[in-house]
Every structure is written in C-alpha cells, then in structure tokens.
C-alpha cells in the first residue's frame, strides 16, 4: 500500500500539466521559442564560421597547394543544422 502523502501527490498530478499557462499566451510562447532557437542557431553559425576561418588556413596550407576558401555564414549554418540533425 503506497504512503498516504505519496498517494495524495499522485492524485493531484493526474489532472495533466500546469494550469498556469493561459490559452492566449500559447502563441507568444511558440514565437518566443522560435525566436530563441533562431538566435541560438545564428550564434552557433557565427562561432563555427569564426573557428573554421581561424584554424583551417594553417591546416589547409600544410596539405594543399590550392588557395584556402573561407567558410561563409550560410555554409556554417548548414553545417550547424547537419550536426544538430545527427545529434537528434
């Protein structure tokens, strides 16, 4: 037989999630999360672009005679998205 306090807490949780979120704020929560995700991806892309363009010229020079082509922001975002897809 479960403990009475444990049983009372389970019966309170059986109603579902938090009731504090109102229906009108669900849309703004979605757009807030979307905006934060885009900002996070942009910052990750900038960090990847900076790190690649700082480190790779010295590594590339030792392996190839061709000129180094820096990574663009668009390419770095694609690399970040591919990495996130592999992790998920």
Order of alpha helices (4+ residues) and beta strands (2+ residues): alpha-alpha-alpha
